Amino acid sequence: PYEATSINKESNETTPRKVVVMEWHSCAICLEEMVDSELLTHTPCGALLCATCLESSQQHIATESGHMPCPVCQQVVLPSEAFIPLATPEDPSSIIKLLQITILFRYEDEPGILSLLGHPALLNLPSNESVDYYYSAVSSLVPAHLTTKPWSLALTDRKGRYCSRCLFSSQCRGCILTNAMKEVSLKPGDHLCVSFHRLSHDFVQEASRVEVHSSLDTYWSSIASLQDCLELFAQKEILGSDNPWWCPQCEQNQEAIRHLTISHLPNTVIIHLKRFLFHDNVASKVDMGVTFPLSLASSSSFPHVINGEISNELILTGCVCHFGTLNGGHYTAYSRHPVSGKWHYFNDETVIETIPSDKDSESVYILFYTQQRKGSQIDLPVERGEVTVNEEEELQQMEPLLRLMKPKLKPLPPPLPSLPPLKRSSSTGKLTDNFESNEYQLQHQLAASLGLDLPAIISSSNVMIKRSSSNPRLTDQSASGQLLQELNSQKLKSFDI
């Protein structure tokens, strides 16, 4: 609490009153930003939950006795006793909710066309105040050469193009704050945009002018080295009260120091550069150049290795490059031959012989470094057909398993008996025993067994069947069609072969 001066809007008198300034925090479940008095906290772990999410969690995971695990520390608690209000002011009406509001600047170049100008700013503003208060607070941020120009405040989105309150279908370019509004209520996600009308080109250029101070040279660099990245990776990070560490022994939040180290250096070190950043649900690619050497001294590049030998030299054997954005791009790669030492660049079906250099610093994404030990040999794949001693032993060990995996084939059915030799009969006296066509041999054999009268013909043409006393129904059709027809209809009297 602190003493502040408030204005009595009815009498225009200034009277001191005690107010409570509260910050906004997010619920650990729904991630919605709320004022501290609207959140509940679990004191041991510092978890923040809104009343709605806490009640929903009780309905889903609470036991019959009402106990449930804390969503953050998993400690089984009774919510009504373990979760307490984050802030409980004596007078709720005295709460001032502070919001960090982005101040944008835009101008109307042509009717209906709005463009941003200048540089955005940040202001900590109360969520509920008069229109005059917001105009007064923002006026100090207006560039000096534009203070004489008329301007207005509008509620917009983060790009300053559309309203943050109205539906997008309404195409509202931002609700203007006017004196007709008694009080304005700001919400998380609102942006205040200073809107100008017609501005000359000189005014726009002056508002967008940037002056780079010499003090930024040590902090602002367009290129970094791989060694800088490794040192930042192993840099100690202090976890303070705003970002504490949960101690599993004392089960409380503690301030600590986080230090990342490498326990053992592998034969192949894969370095993955963080080329993509995520902030406020927006992803962007980091195109900052990172120079990388063709060899690294492990003792100086990895001074925090706990175990293992680090006196060997690391040789760059390959790298992957990425071009484009997070939503789409293209990958290429460099590879060093293990025997000849020649470098090749792979770009889809195109392969050229070239060495990676500083021109790839902005696109390099993944680096592969291999330790070069004295007397080490490279195991090259053997030629096809040649089997080494180790491979032969492995095959012998796998033979029982391969036998079990071999599918069992079903036995083949016994062969069908061959047709009996043709017999002579009175009706087929001129039929020989060596017909060239098996089809006609079978037809003649069937006809002879059935007592059919067939002409004594040895030919590949269709044979006409005559009626007989044993088969009076037969017509003068071809032998093939007639026999098959009679066999299918089972009108023949007997069938013996």
Salt bridges, closest charged atoms under 4 A:
ASP36 OD1 - HIS25 ND1 2.64
GLU38 OE2 - LYS97 NZ 3.47
GLU108 OE1 - HIS197 ND1 3.84
GLU183 OE2 - LYS9 NZ 3.88
ASP190 OD2 - ARG165 NH2 2.66
GLU206 OE2 - ARG209 NE 3.42
GLU237 OE1 - ARG258 NH2 2.53
ASP280 OD2 - HIS279 NE2 3.21
ASP360 OD1 - LYS359 NZ 3.50
GLU399 OE2 - ARG403 NH2 2.86
